[in-house]
Amino acid sequence: LGVRGRGRAATEAMESRELRVGFVGAGRMAAGMARGLLRAGKVPASNILASAPSDKNLDAWRESGCRTTHCNLEVLQDTTLVFLATKPHILPGVLQEIRPAVGPHHIVVSMAAGVSLQTLQRLLPAGTKVLRLMPNLPCVVQAGAMVFTRGSGAGDGEAALLKNLLSSCGLCEEVPESYINIHTGLSGSGVAYVYLFAEALAEGAVKMGMPVGLASRIAAQTLLGAAKMMLETGEHPAKLRGDVCTPGGTTIHALHQLEKGALRATVMNAVEAATNRACDVAKD
């Protein structure tokens, strides 16, 4: 098969509802991704199997109709596409445990921050189809921003399958591995920057006399609308910002205050700091 043929075959396999998906680790991010697959009808609940050491996180999976287990090996034995959703520091031990069960039919997708493809490929059998995925928290409401990169054993079909599958959880893009830590600084940690900005927006309105609940709802909708315009128009944010400004109007006066506070430089510094920290964690 060529590139298109492999991508089409992967999509057809997905649409046939025969895909069996496993999650090793059943925390919030994994549950959010599974919820996205279910809501979009990508995979039936009976085809999803999640493992965790205790029942703490598994009850919600059972309520959704998914199957659960305390045995990581059982996930490998019963599924084809396996998401590794454990904490980074315990992933090497999990990989050692599941290694004997990993076969050429498996597609293994690591969601662990800071664990490189090189490490994953070293700890898994040679030739394993492995990819590295970095989601962010809004995946739990199917509005995530995800990037992934593929190992040497994963081809166009595996990449197309993952991208098509995760489109139900938000934006999903394939990138070079060197972009993964930048994505962490931009989007993984960036969600918190946006919450801080939303809080400040709402508090400004409260200061001027608006009730806090209403101010928070309007701030959230303002961010949602602005983001949607960026995505749907494809325009550079500077162009969209300029469209809001009228000579001598309210917006340009407000933007002057933001520029005096060095908003842009501060946010750029924040992305840089988080990216550098992600790089440091990966070296530990």
Buried (B, 14 or more C-beta within 10 A) or exposed (E): EEEEEBBBBBBEBBEEEEBBBBBBBBBEBBBBBBBBBBEBEBBBBEBBBBBBEEEEBBEBBEEEEBBBBEEBBBBBBBBBBBBBBBEBEEBBEBBEBBEEBBEEEBBBBBBBBBBBBEBBBEBBBEEBBBBBBBBBBBBBEBBBBBBBBBBEBBBBBBBBBBBBBBBBBBBBEBBEBEBBBBBBBBBBBBBEBBEEBBEEBBBEBBEEEBEEEEBBEBBBEEBEEEEEBBEEEEBEEEEEEEEEBEEEEEEEEEBEEEEEEEEEEEEEEBBEEBBEBBBEBBEE
